[in-house]
Amino acid sequence: MPSTTVVLAISAGYLVACLVLGMWPSKQSSDSSEGFVAGDRGLGLLLMYFITGATIFSAFAFLGAPGWAYSKGAAGFYILGYGALGLVPFYFIGPRASRVGRAYGFVTQAQMMSVRFELPAIAGMMSIVSVVAFVPYLALQMQGAGYVVETMTSGEVPAWVGALVVYIVVTAYVLKSGVLGVGWTNTFQGIFMMALAWGLGLYLPHHLYGGIEELFTRIAAERPDHLLAPGKTAGGAPWSWSEYSSAVVISIVGFSMWPHLFMKSFTAKSEETIRRTVLLYPTFQIFLVPLFIIGFCGVFFEPAPERADQILPHILMNTKIPSVVVGLFCAGALAASMSSGDAMAHAAASIAIRDGVVEAAKRPLTPAVERRWIRIVVVLVMIAGYGVAIVYKGSLVFLLLTTYGAVVQFAPGVVSCLYLPNVRGRAVLAGMIAGSIVTGIFVAFPEWRPFAVHAGAYGLVVNVVVLVLTNLGATARDEARRFVECAAREES
């Protein structure tokens, strides 16, 4: 049994390193709200690569992905499918958003939409949906951190304490440095996660089964259904191809719509930086491969964990592995949680104030006041996420899938904003509201769905239909035409 003292010492050292690294960039940005939210629009390729990659690959990567490979088999491969293609839409919309962001001074997605459609209510609606989606997503990160600490210490430190300590550190550097603190810690955490994942992914199969080939040969002989797509649902029943494929499609479309990711189009140093980030981003899927392998290692592992999401730390705690290695894993899993949680808390607070108060409610704030209120909301969002993390007991991956159904409703409006000058704000707002309501209904009552398709897909179809019908006969205004022309203008 690994030494709890060693595990905690390594994890504590890692948290201190993240705190120092996250605090340091506060000296590099201006005191304006734009410096806090958009990093003065100066993020280069290295920070953009890791802030997008490490932000998306979160606690669900270190815990949820192995958990699905262990309990549901091939169902987990949907993560690789959407991850490889998820940023493709951003290759086209990212540079366009960057152009209008520089021309109009945007720092959030909803601010851009509000100005383009001359309808503040859109910013209000998007801020509500964003925060509602962010809280459970943030809770997922906190819950993951708590699971890791509890399992790694054999229950001596309960999950609620572990999550609390880790996110006090995250809150501290987000409040101090804003997006630059998020960027530099994500870079450090991303490199650390990738190295650790591959180390464990290559070591454990050899240690437990004699090699990766031997592991999968045994699974194919004794549990062949575990390797057949589309895999199984949470209840163990076969997952239908329609639900599997719709989960992939909704995740791809929703990927670039996440406000904390979309906002990076306003922080990038140039359009070329955005395009290169998109092209390099699929390499982050390589980091997921060893985590799936570890999950498959658990298929024959005894004793079984209490929860599928705990399979990775459970194997480590019940295998003869040096305490230092276990401690490094604990730090790596915390990195996965923190690298997403910090960006989400920062984005949720920025959206709530900049979009909900300044844009929707038309309450102008001075830069100093705006920055202070964003910091206050960071704390409130953290508290809300922590509350959900303590209460929620379901699958981490299913929680993530649910949040994608919410943010994908932004897609029709964003495309209209950047490409279609004749689309009016009332149509976008009506479609977004209708799509969100339908998605919420089918999330709450999945048995009501006519077909086994992701709830967000129904919402997206209704969203587009309502938008088109409401916009019939609309013509482009001069300001809308200039806006789209600005978005289409290539960087010189």
SULFEN-V96579 format. One line per field, one symbol per residue. phi: phi as a letter, one per 40 degrees, with the letter a starting at -180 (. if undefined). A space follows every 10 residues. Layout:
phi = ???
This chain:
phi = .dccccdccc cccccccccc cccdcdccbc cccccccbgf fbcccccccc cccccccbcc ccbccccccc cbgcdccccc ccccbccddc cccccccccc cccbgcbbcc cccccccfad cccccccccc ccccdcccdd ccccccdccc ccbfgcbcdc cdcccccccd dcccccbgcc cccccccccc ccccccccdc ccccdcccbg icccdccccc cbbdccbccc gbcccgcdcc cccccccccc ccccdccddc cdccccbcca cccccccccc ddccccccdc ccdcdcccdb cbccccbdcc cccccccbbc bddccccccd cccccccccc dccccccccc cdcccccccc cfbcbcdccc cccccccdcc cccccccccc ccbccccccc dccccccccc ddccccdcbb cccccccccc cccccccccc ccccbccccc bcbddccccc ccdcccdccc cdgcbccccc cccccccccc cc
